Amino acid sequence: MAENREEDVRLGANKFTEKQPLGTAAQTDKDYKEPPPAPLFEPGEIKSWSFYRAGIAEFVATFLFLYITILTVMGVGRSNSKCASVGIQGIAWSFGGMIFALVYCTAGISGGHINPAVTFGLFLARKLSLTRAIFYIVMQCLGAICGAGVVKGFMEGPYQRLQGGANVVQHGYTKGDGLGAEIVGTFILVYTVFSATDAKRNARDSHVPLLAPLPIGFAVFLVHLATIPITGTSINPARSLGAAIIYNRDNAWDDHWIFWVGPFIGAALAAIYHQIVIRAIPFKSSQAC
């Protein structure tokens, strides 16, 4: 075991560890110290195996996320009555439950983002470098495309007929309604991510890292319950991109910008709110000077 560990370190597997991965940032001592911000550019990361391992974990997690959730959406769509299927509540549980499971599984490897909006929010808070953020987003989008593609490969006819789980603004709602729903929904998710993985709380309450995936998954569940009737609920640009590319019909692209602009605005607002209002990081920094 010692030899394997030395070999792992020699290959650079742990040279560039995540600054504050989701669910794994607990401080072992009670005297909390604010972690330094991640550098904007860290080109040395690309020589580290941990960098690629984290990207692969994000790819696989997003692949599994799209596979399970789109199958659930299609299962509800094929039923003559929502009462004969899991219904909207079941779809919401599918999304929330998969996020809970996948964040739990990947938190110690990549931080368990599984969502470009989460990655963007954490990047704005300087929890990871731009190099890693871009790599994560690319891998998340590729994983989402592959996940939706596998579902279509299994059942191409039903996939096209049921719109492949693509996000669209539903009839009776405007584009502004859809954009607002995505902004607020993503704000709730990313704010929950920041709160559940706050290093200061982890230093005080050792059980918080273990429980972090639970509130994150539950937030996804609740947002889906509220906004499935409006946009089908994205709050995850990779999820919308994967479904839109594989379904590839005009109606899937008409409103697609909403599912990038909305989540990124919501994530930015959550990062600003948590860092400036809740944690007051800029004020602490000025006092230190």
Backbone as CSV, one residue per row, in Angstrom:
resi,resn,N_x,N_y,N_z,CA_x,CA_y,CA_z,C_x,C_y,C_z
1,MET,0.835,-1.214,0.000,0.000,0.000,0.000,0.866,1.260,0.000
2,ALA,1.948,1.254,0.808,2.824,2.410,0.874,3.499,2.658,-0.464
3,GLU,3.905,1.550,-1.133,4.552,1.691,-2.429,3.589,2.265,-3.462
4,ASN,2.352,1.771,-3.443,1.352,2.281,-4.371,1.096,3.767,-4.144
5,ARG,1.060,4.154,-2.861,0.819,5.550,-2.530,1.954,6.423,-3.058
6,GLU,3.200,5.965,-2.873,4.343,6.719,-3.344,4.325,6.842,-4.856
7,GLU,3.930,5.773,-5.536,3.859,5.797,-6.989,2.797,6.778,-7.453
8,ASP,1.680,6.793,-6.756,0.589,7.710,-7.099,1.039,9.152,-6.985
9,VAL,1.742,9.469,-5.908,2.229,10.825,-5.705,3.295,11.179,-6.735
10,ARG,4.179,10.188,-7.035,5.240,10.436,-8.002,4.671,10.789,-9.364
11,LEU,3.541,10.193,-9.728,2.908,10.458,-11.009,2.102,11.749,-11.004
12,GLY,2.027,12.386,-9.855,1.340,13.672,-9.789,-0.141,13.579,-9.552
13,ALA,-0.624,12.443,-9.052,-2.066,12.258,-8.900,-2.666,13.220,-7.898
14,ASN,-1.871,13.627,-6.920,-2.431,14.482,-5.878,-1.697,15.814,-5.765
15,LYS,-0.979,16.179,-6.801,-0.205,17.412,-6.753,-1.101,18.632,-6.790
16,PHE,-2.178,18.548,-7.569,-3.092,19.678,-7.705,-4.468,19.254,-7.226
17,THR,-4.651,19.268,-5.932,-5.933,18.857,-5.369,-6.941,19.984,-5.478
18,GLU,-8.240,19.642,-5.419,-9.290,20.641,-5.479,-9.207,21.538,-4.252
19,LYS,-9.490,22.837,-4.458,-9.389,23.789,-3.345,-10.494,23.571,-2.325
20,GLN,-11.674,23.263,-2.806,-12.786,23.026,-1.893,-13.810,22.139,-2.581
21,PRO,-13.519,20.838,-2.726,-14.466,19.957,-3.396,-15.742,19.802,-2.591
22,LEU,-16.843,19.566,-3.310,-18.131,19.447,-2.639,-18.124,18.282,-1.657
23,GLY,-18.504,18.536,-0.438,-18.670,17.476,0.545,-17.391,16.948,1.134
24,THR,-16.221,17.507,0.755,-14.976,16.957,1.267,-14.056,18.041,1.827
25,ALA,-14.608,19.188,2.143,-13.765,20.307,2.533,-13.688,20.513,4.039
26,ALA,-14.016,19.502,4.827,-14.038,19.675,6.280,-12.649,19.982,6.815
27,GLN,-12.580,20.889,7.760,-11.330,21.191,8.436,-11.222,20.264,9.645
28,THR,-10.064,19.681,9.829,-9.899,18.746,10.935,-9.742,19.478,12.262
29,ASP,-9.277,20.727,12.189,-9.121,21.459,13.447,-10.280,22.435,13.605
30,LYS,-10.515,22.835,14.823,-11.624,23.724,15.125,-11.270,25.182,14.847
31,ASP,-9.971,25.489,14.709,-9.554,26.846,14.407,-9.615,27.033,12.901
32,TYR,-10.738,27.564,12.448,-10.972,27.675,11.005,-10.075,28.737,10.380
33,LYS,-9.525,28.412,9.216,-8.740,29.359,8.437,-9.316,29.401,7.032
34,GLU,-9.536,30.607,6.541,-10.099,30.773,5.202,-9.125,30.218,4.167
35,PRO,-9.568,29.250,3.337,-8.658,28.700,2.324,-8.317,29.762,1.297
36,PRO,-7.095,29.746,0.770,-6.723,30.750,-0.237,-7.509,30.535,-1.521
37,PRO,-7.796,31.587,-2.259,-8.523,31.418,-3.517,-7.699,30.646,-4.532
38,ALA,-8.377,29.889,-5.353,-7.682,29.153,-6.410,-7.120,30.149,-7.416
39,PRO,-5.952,29.867,-7.974,-5.402,30.768,-8.996,-6.295,30.790,-10.225
40,LEU,-6.327,31.911,-10.919,-7.158,32.022,-12.109,-6.711,31.031,-13.170
41,PHE,-5.406,30.958,-13.388,-4.848,29.998,-14.325,-3.856,29.103,-13.583
42,GLU,-3.983,27.819,-13.786,-3.071,26.857,-13.162,-2.679,25.819,-14.210
43,PRO,-1.829,26.225,-15.169,-1.496,25.329,-16.283,-0.841,24.027,-15.842
44,GLY,-0.210,24.026,-14.670,0.428,22.810,-14.188,-0.558,21.687,-13.924
45,GLU,-1.841,22.027,-13.760,-2.856,21.007,-13.511,-2.916,19.969,-14.621
46,ILE,-2.709,20.408,-15.843,-2.892,19.488,-16.972,-1.832,18.388,-16.998
47,LYS,-0.825,18.485,-16.149,0.180,17.432,-16.043,-0.152,16.452,-14.921
48,SER,-1.242,16.714,-14.224,-1.597,15.894,-13.069,-2.698,14.899,-13.413
49,TRP,-2.529,13.668,-12.961,-3.547,12.642,-13.199,-4.852,12.985,-12.490
50,SER,-4.790,13.651,-11.337,-6.010,13.995,-10.613,-6.905,14.922,-11.439
51,PHE,-6.310,15.738,-12.290,-7.067,16.642,-13.159,-7.921,15.838,-14.135
52,TYR,-7.318,14.874,-14.792,-8.046,14.068,-15.775,-9.004,13.089,-15.095
53,ARG,-8.602,12.567,-13.960,-9.483,11.685,-13.203,-10.760,12.411,-12.813
54,ALA,-10.631,13.666,-12.394,-11.800,14.465,-12.019,-12.701,14.720,-13.230
55,GLY,-12.099,15.023,-14.378,-12.883,15.247,-15.584,-13.635,14.003,-16.018
56,ILE,-12.996,12.851,-15.916,-13.652,11.589,-16.261,-14.821,11.334,-15.318
57,ALA,-14.627,11.634,-14.033,-15.706,11.454,-13.058,-16.892,12.344,-13.398
58,GLU,-16.632,13.584,-13.818,-17.720,14.477,-14.215,-18.432,13.954,-15.464
59,PHE,-17.676,13.415,-16.397,-18.269,12.853,-17.617,-19.199,11.691,-17.288
60,VAL,-18.701,10.744,-16.510,-19.487,9.554,-16.178,-20.718,9.927,-15.366
61,ALA,-20.556,10.819,-14.396,-21.689,11.216,-13.551,-22.778,11.892,-14.383
62,THR,-22.395,12.786,-15.300,-23.398,13.472,-16.118,-24.031,12.507,-17.109
63,PHE,-23.254,11.567,-17.602,-23.790,10.516,-18.475,-24.895,9.736,-17.755
64,LEU,-24.604,9.269,-16.560,-25.593,8.503,-15.795,-26.801,9.355,-15.430
65,PHE,-26.548,10.617,-15.107,-27.634,11.533,-14.756,-28.626,11.674,-15.912
66,LEU,-28.120,11.922,-17.117,-29.009,12.060,-18.282,-29.704,10.747,-18.612
67,TYR,-28.983,9.657,-18.508,-29.565,8.357,-18.859,-30.789,8.052,-17.997
68,ILE,-30.651,8.160,-16.700,-31.751,7.824,-15.788,-32.884,8.834,-15.877
69,THR,-32.550,10.108,-15.886,-33.607,11.121,-15.834,-34.415,11.184,-17.129
70,ILE,-33.758,11.075,-18.275,-34.504,11.117,-19.538,-35.389,9.884,-19.678
71,LEU,-34.906,8.736,-19.256,-35.754,7.537,-19.275,-36.978,7.726,-18.392
72,THR,-36.805,8.377,-17.252,-37.945,8.634,-16.367,-38.944,9.575,-17.023
73,VAL,-38.451,10.647,-17.621,-39.329,11.593,-18.311,-40.100,10.896,-19.429
74,MET,-39.421,10.065,-20.179,-40.072,9.359,-21.279,-41.096,8.352,-20.771
75,GLY,-40.792,7.714,-19.661,-41.736,6.762,-19.086,-43.041,7.423,-18.695
76,VAL,-42.951,8.629,-18.137,-44.163,9.373,-17.780,-44.898,9.809,-19.041
77,GLY,-44.139,10.238,-20.064,-44.752,10.687,-21.303,-45.480,9.587,-22.060
78,ARG,-45.021,8.357,-21.927,-45.642,7.240,-22.650,-46.919,6.768,-21.996
79,SER,-47.130,7.093,-20.739,-48.308,6.622,-20.019,-49.551,7.389,-20.455
80,ASN,-50.665,6.697,-20.523,-51.930,7.341,-20.880,-52.368,8.338,-19.817
81,SER,-51.993,8.063,-18.589,-52.349,8.938,-17.485,-51.168,9.058,-16.542
82,LYS,-50.921,10.266,-16.051,-49.822,10.458,-15.107,-50.053,9.665,-13.827
83,CYS,-51.316,9.360,-13.554,-51.611,8.556,-12.364,-51.161,7.104,-12.544
84,ALA,-50.976,6.694,-13.797,-50.534,5.333,-14.072,-49.017,5.238,-14.111
85,SER,-48.339,6.356,-13.839,-46.875,6.384,-13.837,-46.396,7.114,-12.586
86,VAL,-45.121,7.370,-12.540,-44.578,8.063,-11.366,-44.982,9.532,-11.350
87,GLY,-45.410,10.082,-12.499,-45.891,11.449,-12.563,-44.797,12.487,-12.363
88,ILE,-45.227,13.734,-12.216,-44.270,14.829,-12.036,-43.439,14.631,-10.776
89,GLN,-44.079,14.119,-9.715,-43.330,13.882,-8.478,-42.214,12.869,-8.703
90,GLY,-42.508,11.845,-9.500,-41.486,10.837,-9.784,-40.345,11.407,-10.603
91,ILE,-40.662,12.276,-11.563,-39.599,12.917,-12.343,-38.717,13.760,-11.426
92,ALA,-39.347,14.516,-10.545,-38.582,15.348,-9.613,-37.698,14.493,-8.711
93,TRP,-38.229,13.371,-8.231,-37.423,12.472,-7.406,-36.270,11.876,-8.200
94,SER,-36.516,11.596,-9.483,-35.464,11.034,-10.326,-34.287,11.996,-10.426
95,PHE,-34.578,13.260,-10.717,-33.506,14.247,-10.840,-32.817,14.490,-9.498
96,GLY,-33.617,14.712,-8.461,-33.039,14.967,-7.149,-32.292,13.769,-6.597
97,GLY,-32.859,12.579,-6.766,-32.212,11.370,-6.255,-30.906,11.065,-6.953
98,MET,-30.863,11.276,-8.265,-29.615,11.029,-8.993,-28.534,12.026,-8.587
99,ILE,-28.920,13.285,-8.384,-27.924,14.258,-7.927,-27.399,13.874,-6.552
100,PHE,-28.298,13.455,-5.666,-27.859,13.021,-4.332,-26.846,11.882,-4.443
101,ALA,-27.172,10.859,-5.225,-26.296,9.689,-5.343,-24.981,10.047,-6.023
102,LEU,-25.039,10.827,-7.099,-23.836,11.118,-7.876,-22.913,12.103,-7.170
103,VAL,-23.478,13.082,-6.460,-22.624,13.981,-5.668,-21.924,13.180,-4.573
104,TYR,-22.660,12.276,-3.953,-22.058,11.430,-2.916,-20.898,10.606,-3.487
105,CYS,-21.080,10.070,-4.704,-20.070,9.186,-5.302,-18.845,9.938,-5.808
106,THR,-19.044,11.154,-6.311,-17.941,11.853,-6.979,-17.367,13.026,-6.199
107,ALA,-17.937,13.336,-5.043,-17.492,14.516,-4.296,-16.004,14.481,-3.992
108,GLY,-15.496,13.341,-3.621,-14.092,13.241,-3.248,-13.143,13.183,-4.427
109,ILE,-13.667,13.105,-5.649,-12.820,12.992,-6.833,-12.804,14.306,-7.610
110,SER,-13.990,14.796,-7.957,-14.081,16.019,-8.757,-14.769,17.158,-8.022
111,GLY,-15.375,16.859,-6.892,-16.205,17.844,-6.210,-17.674,17.620,-6.484
112,GLY,-17.998,16.736,-7.437,-19.389,16.389,-7.700,-20.216,17.538,-8.226
113,HIS,-19.724,18.249,-9.221,-20.473,19.379,-9.781,-21.640,18.908,-10.645
114,ILE,-21.347,18.126,-11.689,-22.353,17.507,-12.577,-23.255,18.569,-13.208
115,ASN,-22.772,19.787,-13.327,-23.611,20.888,-13.789,-22.722,22.090,-14.092
116,PRO,-22.703,22.573,-15.337,-21.878,23.746,-15.652,-22.212,24.969,-14.817
117,ALA,-23.473,25.120,-14.414,-23.853,26.274,-13.597,-23.198,26.204,-12.222
118,VAL,-23.142,25.010,-11.640,-22.468,24.834,-10.347,-20.982,25.123,-10.501
119,THR,-20.384,24.589,-11.552,-18.969,24.845,-11.811,-18.711,26.333,-11.984
120,PHE,-19.576,27.018,-12.720,-19.420,28.451,-12.946,-19.521,29.224,-11.635
121,GLY,-20.497,28.878,-10.801,-20.650,29.553,-9.523,-19.441,29.369,-8.622
122,LEU,-18.923,28.158,-8.570,-17.748,27.890,-7.736,-16.501,28.552,-8.308
123,PHE,-16.436,28.665,-9.636,-15.311,29.383,-10.244,-15.353,30.856,-9.861
124,LEU,-16.535,31.473,-9.909,-16.654,32.879,-9.533,-16.234,33.098,-8.085
125,ALA,-16.464,32.100,-7.242,-16.072,32.198,-5.836,-14.617,31.791,-5.620
126,ARG,-13.914,31.518,-6.720,-12.493,31.150,-6.686,-12.249,29.857,-5.932
127,LYS,-13.159,28.884,-6.111,-12.989,27.575,-5.503,-12.229,26.624,-6.428
128,LEU,-12.121,26.988,-7.695,-11.350,26.188,-8.645,-10.849,27.114,-9.736
129,SER,-9.816,26.663,-10.434,-9.192,27.490,-11.459,-10.020,27.518,-12.735
130,LEU,-9.733,28.492,-13.588,-10.403,28.577,-14.881,-10.081,27.350,-15.731
131,THR,-8.857,26.862,-15.636,-8.460,25.667,-16.379,-9.364,24.494,-16.036
132,ARG,-9.547,24.266,-14.756,-10.363,23.147,-14.309,-11.842,23.388,-14.618
133,ALA,-12.306,24.623,-14.479,-13.712,24.937,-14.736,-14.074,24.653,-16.191
134,ILE,-13.229,25.103,-17.121,-13.500,24.859,-18.543,-13.486,23.366,-18.841
135,PHE,-12.529,22.652,-18.286,-12.431,21.209,-18.514,-13.664,20.491,-17.972
136,TYR,-14.109,20.866,-16.787,-15.309,20.259,-16.206,-16.529,20.484,-17.101
137,ILE,-16.712,21.728,-17.548,-17.896,22.049,-18.351,-17.892,21.260,-19.658
138,VAL,-16.740,21.146,-20.283,-16.641,20.358,-21.525,-16.997,18.898,-21.264
139,MET,-16.455,18.328,-20.198,-16.713,16.922,-19.889,-18.166,16.692,-19.487
140,GLN,-18.743,17.645,-18.778,-20.165,17.529,-18.405,-21.046,17.530,-19.646
141,CYS,-20.756,18.412,-20.586,-21.563,18.485,-21.811,-21.402,17.215,-22.639
142,LEU,-20.192,16.706,-22.753,-19.971,15.462,-23.498,-20.693,14.292,-22.830
143,GLY,-20.638,14.231,-21.505,-21.334,13.173,-20.781,-22.836,13.242,-20.995
144,ALA,-23.388,14.465,-21.001,-24.825,14.638,-21.215,-25.230,14.206,-22.616
145,ILE,-24.438,14.554,-23.603,-24.730,14.157,-24.983,-24.719,12.640,-25.118
146,CYS,-23.728,12.014,-24.525,-23.627,10.543,-24.602,-24.779,9.874,-23.855
147,GLY,-25.162,10.413,-22.705,-26.262,9.830,-21.941,-27.562,9.876,-22.708
148,ALA,-27.870,11.030,-23.312,-29.084,11.149,-24.120,-28.985,10.279,-25.363
149,GLY,-27.775,10.170,-25.929,-27.586,9.350,-27.121,-27.840,7.882,-26.869
150,VAL,-27.445,7.395,-25.717,-27.686,5.987,-25.385,-29.183,5.719,-25.247
151,VAL,-29.908,6.642,-24.637,-31.358,6.477,-24.511,-31.998,6.416,-25.899
152,LYS,-31.600,7.315,-26.791,-32.148,7.308,-28.148,-31.787,6.014,-28.877
153,GLY,-30.581,5.504,-28.637,-30.168,4.250,-29.268,-31.028,3.076,-28.851
154,PHE,-31.499,3.090,-27.613,-32.357,2.014,-27.124,-33.762,2.075,-27.724
155,MET,-34.273,3.276,-27.901,-35.672,3.445,-28.314,-35.833,4.700,-29.155
156,GLU,-35.346,4.667,-30.381,-35.322,5.859,-31.221,-36.725,6.379,-31.519
157,GLY,-37.652,5.488,-31.844,-39.012,5.922,-32.163,-39.672,6.667,-31.024
158,PRO,-39.803,6.045,-29.856,-40.386,6.756,-28.704,-39.603,8.005,-28.324
159,TYR,-38.276,7.961,-28.499,-37.449,9.112,-28.131,-37.851,10.332,-28.946
160,GLN,-37.967,10.165,-30.250,-38.337,11.298,-31.101,-39.783,11.727,-30.848
161,ARG,-40.657,10.756,-30.652,-42.070,11.073,-30.452,-42.297,11.818,-29.142
162,LEU,-41.503,11.500,-28.134,-41.669,12.103,-26.806,-40.711,13.270,-26.569
163,GLN,-40.095,13.753,-27.625,-39.226,14.930,-27.598,-37.943,14.734,-26.802
164,GLY,-37.593,13.508,-26.503,-36.293,13.203,-25.936,-35.927,13.904,-24.648
165,GLY,-36.923,14.336,-23.897,-36.621,15.021,-22.644,-36.072,16.417,-22.825
166,ALA,-36.215,16.984,-24.037,-35.672,18.325,-24.292,-36.451,19.381,-23.523
167,ASN,-35.734,20.397,-23.066,-36.371,21.500,-22.336,-36.947,22.525,-23.304
168,VAL,-38.190,22.885,-23.090,-38.842,23.950,-23.857,-39.746,24.729,-22.900
169,VAL,-39.993,25.988,-23.234,-40.949,26.770,-22.458,-42.347,26.282,-22.823
170,GLN,-43.095,25.873,-21.824,-44.394,25.250,-22.065,-45.441,26.276,-22.501
171,HIS,-46.491,25.777,-23.158,-47.574,26.635,-23.620,-48.215,27.351,-22.420
172,GLY,-48.528,28.615,-22.635,-49.127,29.411,-21.566,-48.117,30.226,-20.798
173,TYR,-46.826,30.014,-21.060,-45.767,30.765,-20.393,-44.933,31.507,-21.434
174,THR,-44.417,32.657,-21.083,-43.572,33.439,-21.982,-42.107,33.058,-21.790
175,LYS,-41.274,33.542,-22.706,-39.836,33.300,-22.562,-39.306,33.955,-21.288
176,GLY,-39.892,35.108,-20.948,-39.502,35.765,-19.704,-39.836,34.926,-18.481
177,ASP,-40.984,34.241,-18.527,-41.358,33.348,-17.430,-40.337,32.219,-17.304
178,GLY,-39.972,31.657,-18.444,-39.011,30.555,-18.433,-37.648,30.996,-17.927
179,LEU,-37.208,32.179,-18.387,-35.912,32.692,-17.941,-35.918,32.945,-16.442
180,GLY,-36.982,33.545,-15.949,-37.076,33.812,-14.511,-37.081,32.539,-13.691
181,ALA,-37.804,31.526,-14.169,-37.855,30.249,-13.450,-36.478,29.605,-13.385
182,GLU,-35.716,29.700,-14.474,-34.375,29.106,-14.497,-33.395,29.872,-13.615
183,ILE,-33.534,31.192,-13.598,-32.644,31.996,-12.747,-32.874,31.672,-11.275
184,VAL,-34.120,31.720,-10.849,-34.435,31.481,-9.436,-34.137,30.033,-9.055
185,GLY,-34.491,29.086,-9.923,-34.242,27.683,-9.630,-32.762,27.388,-9.466
186,THR,-31.944,27.959,-10.356,-30.503,27.725,-10.255,-29.915,28.443,-9.049
187,PHE,-30.446,29.603,-8.730,-29.996,30.309,-7.523,-30.198,29.412,-6.300
188,ILE,-31.369,28.801,-6.198,-31.656,27.924,-5.060,-30.662,26.775,-5.004
189,LEU,-30.391,26.160,-6.156,-29.465,25.027,-6.197,-28.062,25.446,-5.796
190,VAL,-27.533,26.486,-6.428,-26.136,26.863,-6.181,-25.966,27.450,-4.785
191,TYR,-26.960,28.178,-4.312,-26.905,28.672,-2.934,-26.860,27.510,-1.951
192,THR,-27.631,26.461,-2.235,-27.603,25.266,-1.386,-26.238,24.596,-1.434
193,VAL,-25.642,24.548,-2.627,-24.304,23.965,-2.769,-23.303,24.724,-1.899
194,PHE,-23.315,26.039,-1.980,-22.389,26.839,-1.170,-22.631,26.617,0.323
195,SER,-23.877,26.605,0.733,-24.192,26.462,2.157,-23.850,25.069,2.672
196,ALA,-24.150,24.047,1.876,-23.925,22.670,2.316,-22.451,22.307,2.369
197,THR,-21.613,23.039,1.630,-20.181,22.705,1.567,-19.313,23.808,2.145
198,ASP,-19.906,24.696,2.901,-19.165,25.808,3.493,-18.072,25.273,4.413
199,ALA,-16.841,25.630,4.132,-15.706,25.107,4.903,-15.766,25.529,6.365
200,LYS,-16.313,26.721,6.635,-16.403,27.175,8.018,-17.389,26.326,8.806
201,ARG,-18.524,25.976,8.175,-19.486,25.091,8.838,-18.890,23.711,9.038
202,ASN,-18.113,23.266,8.065,-17.494,21.948,8.171,-16.511,21.885,9.327
203,ALA,-15.829,22.991,9.560,-14.878,23.029,10.671,-15.598,22.934,12.007
204,ARG,-16.804,23.486,12.067,-17.573,23.483,13.316,-18.377,22.203,13.502
205,ASP,-18.939,21.699,12.408,-19.819,20.531,12.470,-19.256,19.433,11.583
206,SER,-18.629,18.453,12.163,-17.928,17.427,11.385,-18.868,16.571,10.552
207,HIS,-20.167,16.561,10.863,-21.099,15.725,10.122,-21.556,16.378,8.817
208,VAL,-21.287,17.675,8.628,-21.791,18.389,7.458,-21.300,17.801,6.137
209,PRO,-19.990,17.460,5.976,-19.563,16.920,4.683,-20.300,15.648,4.287
210,LEU,-20.596,14.792,5.251,-21.300,13.551,4.969,-22.716,13.826,4.478
211,LEU,-23.349,14.861,5.015,-24.735,15.161,4.680,-24.872,16.100,3.481
212,ALA,-23.782,16.642,2.983,-23.857,17.646,1.919,-24.654,17.202,0.705
213,PRO,-24.496,15.975,0.193,-25.283,15.594,-0.988,-26.790,15.608,-0.758
214,LEU,-27.223,15.416,0.479,-28.661,15.345,0.763,-29.377,16.669,0.497
215,PRO,-28.947,17.803,1.087,-29.647,19.053,0.782,-29.510,19.468,-0.677
216,ILE,-28.403,19.125,-1.316,-28.227,19.469,-2.726,-29.235,18.706,-3.578
217,GLY,-29.346,17.402,-3.347,-30.324,16.605,-4.084,-31.748,17.032,-3.777
218,PHE,-32.011,17.383,-2.531,-33.363,17.796,-2.145,-33.722,19.130,-2.792
219,ALA,-32.739,20.030,-2.922,-32.989,21.304,-3.591,-33.365,21.076,-5.051
220,VAL,-32.665,20.154,-5.715,-32.992,19.820,-7.108,-34.411,19.267,-7.195
221,PHE,-34.777,18.403,-6.261,-36.121,17.832,-6.229,-37.185,18.917,-6.103
222,LEU,-37.004,19.829,-5.179,-38.001,20.870,-4.935,-38.122,21.830,-6.121
223,VAL,-36.993,22.195,-6.707,-37.042,23.095,-7.858,-37.775,22.435,-9.020
224,HIS,-37.560,21.138,-9.210,-38.266,20.427,-10.282,-39.775,20.403,-10.027
225,LEU,-40.169,20.179,-8.804,-41.602,20.198,-8.497,-42.229,21.529,-8.900
226,ALA,-41.505,22.614,-8.687,-42.059,23.944,-8.938,-42.027,24.330,-10.407
227,THR,-40.987,23.932,-11.142,-40.790,24.508,-12.481,-40.918,23.521,-13.633
228,ILE,-41.176,22.251,-13.372,-41.432,21.324,-14.481,-42.582,21.823,-15.361
229,PRO,-43.675,22.348,-14.788,-44.758,22.841,-15.655,-44.387,24.073,-16.481
230,ILE,-43.278,24.742,-16.153,-42.905,25.974,-16.859,-41.906,25.687,-17.983
231,THR,-40.806,25.030,-17.642,-39.740,24.794,-18.627,-39.329,23.328,-18.726
232,GLY,-39.977,22.470,-17.939,-39.473,21.105,-17.840,-38.312,21.025,-16.872
233,THR,-37.862,22.162,-16.397,-36.764,22.349,-15.442,-35.433,21.906,-16.018
234,SER,-34.571,22.875,-16.208,-33.193,22.572,-16.597,-32.288,22.779,-15.384
235,ILE,-32.060,24.068,-15.038,-31.090,24.490,-14.006,-29.748,23.795,-14.192
236,ASN,-29.527,23.270,-15.402,-28.301,22.538,-15.728,-28.102,22.620,-17.242
237,PRO,-27.244,23.534,-17.718,-27.067,23.691,-19.163,-26.638,22.416,-19.879
238,ALA,-25.828,21.587,-19.246,-25.396,20.347,-19.890,-26.576,19.415,-20.125
239,ARG,-27.479,19.335,-19.158,-28.666,18.495,-19.296,-29.504,18.936,-20.500
240,SER,-29.687,20.251,-20.666,-30.469,20.777,-21.785,-29.739,20.599,-23.113
241,LEU,-28.428,20.812,-23.100,-27.651,20.675,-24.336,-27.658,19.242,-24.840
242,GLY,-27.432,18.277,-23.949,-27.411,16.879,-24.361,-28.722,16.449,-24.983
243,ALA,-29.838,16.811,-24.339,-31.150,16.437,-24.863,-31.443,17.144,-26.179
244,ALA,-31.060,18.418,-26.298,-31.345,19.183,-27.513,-30.544,18.656,-28.702
245,ILE,-29.289,18.325,-28.488,-28.453,17.834,-29.586,-28.951,16.485,-30.097
246,ILE,-29.298,15.600,-29.206,-29.726,14.268,-29.635,-31.143,14.302,-30.208
247,TYR,-32.017,15.100,-29.649,-33.371,15.237,-30.201,-33.327,16.041,-31.507
248,ASN,-32.636,17.172,-31.488,-32.306,17.968,-32.676,-33.518,18.340,-33.528
249,ARG,-34.518,18.913,-32.907,-35.654,19.490,-33.629,-35.722,20.982,-33.329
250,ASP,-36.373,21.719,-34.210,-36.396,23.178,-34.076,-36.921,23.650,-32.726
251,ASN,-37.991,23.011,-32.232,-38.580,23.481,-30.978,-37.635,23.299,-29.789
252,ALA,-36.675,22.373,-29.914,-35.702,22.182,-28.833,-34.658,23.299,-28.824
253,TRP,-34.468,23.940,-29.983,-33.457,24.996,-30.073,-34.042,26.398,-29.932
254,ASP,-35.350,26.531,-30.126,-35.966,27.859,-30.085,-35.723,28.575,-28.762
255,ASP,-35.837,27.849,-27.671,-35.698,28.448,-26.341,-34.395,28.036,-25.654
256,HIS,-33.475,27.428,-26.410,-32.307,26.819,-25.771,-31.450,27.841,-25.029
257,TRP,-31.382,29.065,-25.543,-30.557,30.086,-24.890,-30.984,30.320,-23.444
258,ILE,-32.269,30.137,-23.182,-32.786,30.344,-21.826,-32.099,29.409,-20.841
259,PHE,-31.770,28.192,-21.298,-31.239,27.173,-20.398,-29.721,27.260,-20.224
260,TRP,-29.136,28.295,-20.822,-27.750,28.665,-20.531,-27.713,29.995,-19.787
261,VAL,-28.410,30.966,-20.315,-28.393,32.306,-19.703,-28.996,32.272,-18.304
262,GLY,-30.166,31.620,-18.151,-30.825,31.569,-16.849,-29.974,30.917,-15.767
263,PRO,-29.485,29.680,-15.993,-28.661,29.041,-14.969,-27.377,29.790,-14.649
264,PHE,-26.737,30.396,-15.654,-25.494,31.106,-15.368,-25.753,32.380,-14.574
265,ILE,-26.859,33.074,-14.869,-27.201,34.249,-14.058,-27.540,33.825,-12.633
266,GLY,-28.338,32.766,-12.493,-28.696,32.286,-11.163,-27.482,31.859,-10.359
267,ALA,-26.534,31.173,-11.010,-25.314,30.732,-10.320,-24.470,31.922,-9.896
268,ALA,-24.357,32.933,-10.768,-23.570,34.120,-10.433,-24.182,34.861,-9.244
269,LEU,-25.500,35.006,-9.240,-26.168,35.681,-8.133,-25.975,34.917,-6.822
270,ALA,-26.037,33.586,-6.884,-25.840,32.778,-5.677,-24.424,32.922,-5.149
271,ALA,-23.439,32.931,-6.061,-22.046,33.086,-5.644,-21.821,34.447,-4.999
272,ILE,-22.367,35.497,-5.606,-22.220,36.850,-5.052,-22.893,36.949,-3.687
273,TYR,-24.110,36.414,-3.589,-24.853,36.486,-2.335,-24.116,35.748,-1.213
274,HIS,-23.646,34.541,-1.514,-22.995,33.761,-0.456,-21.662,34.366,-0.044
275,GLN,-20.853,34.776,-1.019,-19.518,35.268,-0.707,-19.536,36.660,-0.080
276,ILE,-20.424,37.531,-0.564,-20.415,38.919,-0.088,-21.349,39.128,1.099
277,VAL,-22.566,38.601,1.009,-23.550,38.854,2.061,-23.407,37.854,3.210
278,ILE,-23.431,36.574,2.888,-23.410,35.547,3.943,-22.040,35.426,4.593
279,ARG,-20.993,35.299,3.783,-19.650,35.098,4.334,-18.876,36.395,4.502
280,ALA,-19.287,37.463,3.813,-18.612,38.766,3.901,-17.116,38.657,3.631
281,ILE,-16.757,37.873,2.632,-15.352,37.638,2.316,-14.592,38.922,1.982
282,PRO,-15.132,39.814,1.126,-14.373,41.038,0.816,-14.093,41.891,2.043
283,PHE,-15.030,41.938,2.995,-14.847,42.746,4.184,-13.787,42.147,5.091
284,LYS,-13.744,40.819,5.150,-12.696,40.159,5.936,-11.332,40.434,5.356
285,SER,-11.260,40.415,4.016,-9.980,40.652,3.353,-9.471,42.074,3.610
286,SER,-10.390,43.062,3.586,-9.994,44.448,3.819,-9.545,44.656,5.259
287,GLN,-10.184,43.956,6.190,-9.782,44.066,7.596,-8.403,43.470,7.817
288,ALA,-8.117,42.372,7.053,-6.805,41.737,7.208,-5.695,42.663,6.746
289,CYS,-6.024,43.519,5.721,-5.011,44.452,5.222,-4.778,45.591,6.219
